[in-house]
Structure formats: structure tokens, C-alpha cells
């Protein structure tokens, strides 16, 4: 084996070992919230913590608009529910408007409710996507649900 071949073999061996360690440390530190970096003069390694993006403040800004929309939609929801209840005669499933084979008058009431609700949502400065994502977040986040309930009570009092 020539000297050049021997040096190349040693370098490749050490380089792949170093690369393996770098990848291992980078992966471990990334998962733990620490990020490796280089100093400004590239002579040393630094570790710093990561800051995860928070969508909570954006959500909190929209929560007031969401609460207003809910309060405006509630009378419409109750009215629509009572109309459907009269037509169908009795207790209704929770998702009656999502049923596949509705009587024509019930379908019309559901369509009207959805269209008017969408208009209420938009008039309060929210997109339908925003409204639906906040609804899902409130279902899974108890702290946000509590905050929404407090906001609804505050707005009802005013």
C-alpha cells in the first residue's frame, strides 16, 4: 500500500467517524432543544437553546372575534334547531345537519344556518379556516377553553 493510499484511508476513516459523531451530537441536541453552532471566529463550538414558535398569541388575538361570532350565531342556531325539531318531531342527533338523507325542509334550514353562520364569521373578521381551527384548538386545549368561556361571559355582561 502506498503512502498516499494509506493517508487517504486513514483520513476517510477518521472523517467518517467524526462525521458520525457530529451527526449523532447534532441529532441528540436538536431533539433535546439545544442547537450546536460555531463561534464568530470559527475556533470553537457553542450550544444555545432553541425557541419554539408559539401560535398562542395569534390565537388569543382572534379569540375575541371568535367569541363575538359565537354569541351572534347562538340565536340563529337555537332557532334553526327548534325549526328542525318541529319538522322531525322530537329529539335530534347532535349532528343533524351532517346527515346524508335529510328532508328537503330540514336541508333548507341547515343550508340557511351554514350560510348565515359563515357570513357572521366573516363579518367578525375571521376566515372560515380560522374559525374551524380555533374550534378544534378549543376542543383539545383546556386552558384555551377556559379562556374562551371567560371571554364569552365578559362579553355577555357588556
Secondary structure as the mmCIF struct_conf table of DSSP 4:
data_model
#
loop_
_struct_conf.conf_type_id
_struct_conf.id
_struct_conf.beg_label_comp_id
_struct_conf.beg_label_asym_id
_struct_conf.beg_label_seq_id
_struct_conf.end_label_comp_id
_struct_conf.end_label_asym_id
_struct_conf.end_label_seq_id
HELX_RH_AL_P HELX_RH_AL_P1 UNK A 3 UNK A 32
TURN_TY1_P TURN_TY1_P1 UNK A 33 UNK A 33
STRN STRN1 UNK A 34 UNK A 38
TURN_TY1_P TURN_TY1_P2 UNK A 40 UNK A 41
BEND BEND1 UNK A 42 UNK A 44
STRN STRN2 UNK A 45 UNK A 49
HELX_RH_AL_P HELX_RH_AL_P2 UNK A 56 UNK A 88
TURN_TY1_P TURN_TY1_P3 UNK A 89 UNK A 89
BEND BEND2 UNK A 90 UNK A 90
TURN_TY1_P TURN_TY1_P4 UNK A 94 UNK A 95
HELX_RH_3T_P HELX_RH_3T_P1 UNK A 96 UNK A 98
BEND BEND3 UNK A 100 UNK A 101
HELX_RH_AL_P HELX_RH_AL_P3 UNK A 104 UNK A 123
TURN_TY1_P TURN_TY1_P5 UNK A 124 UNK A 125
HELX_RH_AL_P HELX_RH_AL_P4 UNK A 128 UNK A 140
HELX_RH_AL_P HELX_RH_AL_P5 UNK A 142 UNK A 157
#
